[in-house]
Amino acid sequence: MKINTKTRYGLRTLLELALNTNKQSGIFQKEIAVRQNISNRYLDHIIASLKAAGLVANVSGKKSGYKLSRRPAEISMYDIYKAFNNRMQIIECLVEENDCLKKQSCSAHEFWQNLNDCVVEHMESVKLTEIAERQKLMNDSNNNITYHI
């Protein structure tokens, strides 16, 4: 199983918005691009997917940026994943459209399905708030470095 770049960059974009929720004008796309080292052009696609998934909205008004559509505590890691992917399927045989000939006689199928379910449950249980709080702690500790000479 591999998480694609759009999903990873989507999380980084949402982290920027979650960490800067107090800005009235929202966060400008250019700011996100610079802070997260994502090309502005690629970020267009990321933000479009996040908007379509109902995770991001434009702040109303002239010269406005973006904000979260929901509180960070209401956005799960699985919500972010689904903004860029249909649903979690860790292996091909779990895809409903795939008519696996061995599905009924494969002893491993149940294992793969259970593993898939565990991954989804974990992603649903972790909220953007938790990731943002960890990031804030990391940012604070990196800003408080003291040098002894």
Residue pairs with C-beta under 8 A, 6 or more apart in sequence:
1 90
1 119
3 81
4 84
4 85
6 45
6 46
6 49
6 84
7 80
7 81
7 83
7 84
7 85
9 36
9 38
9 42
9 43
9 46
10 46
10 49
10 50
10 80
10 83
10 84
11 77
11 80
11 131
12 36
12 38
13 32
13 36
13 38
13 43
13 46
13 47
13 50
13 56
14 50
14 55
14 56
14 68
14 72
14 75
14 80
14 128
15 128
15 131
15 132
15 135
16 27
16 31
16 32
16 35
16 36
17 26
17 27
17 32
17 56
17 66
17 67
17 68
18 68
18 72
18 128
18 129
18 131
18 132
19 132
19 135
19 136
19 139
20 27
21 67
21 68
21 72
23 65
24 59
25 59
25 61
25 63
25 64
25 65
26 58
26 59
26 64
26 65
26 66
26 67
27 65
27 66
27 67
28 65
28 66
29 40
29 43
29 44
29 47
29 65
29 66
30 40
31 65
32 38
32 43
32 66
33 39
33 40
33 43
38 46
47 56
47 66
49 83
49 84
50 56
50 83
51 57
51 58
52 83
53 79
53 82
53 83
54 69
54 70
55 68
55 69
55 70
55 75
55 79
55 80
55 83
56 66
56 67
56 68
56 69
57 66
57 67
57 68
57 69
58 64
58 65
58 66
58 67
59 65
59 66
59 67
68 75
68 128
71 129
72 127
72 128
72 129
72 132
73 127
73 128
73 129
74 127
75 127
75 128
76 123
76 124
76 125
76 126
76 127
76 128
77 122
77 123
77 124
77 126
77 127
77 128
77 131
78 88
78 120
78 123
78 124
80 128
81 88
81 123
88 116
88 119
88 120
88 123
89 95
89 116
90 112
90 115
90 116
90 119
91 112
91 116
92 98
93 100
93 102
93 103
93 106
93 109
93 112
94 112
94 113
94 116
100 106
100 109
102 109
103 109
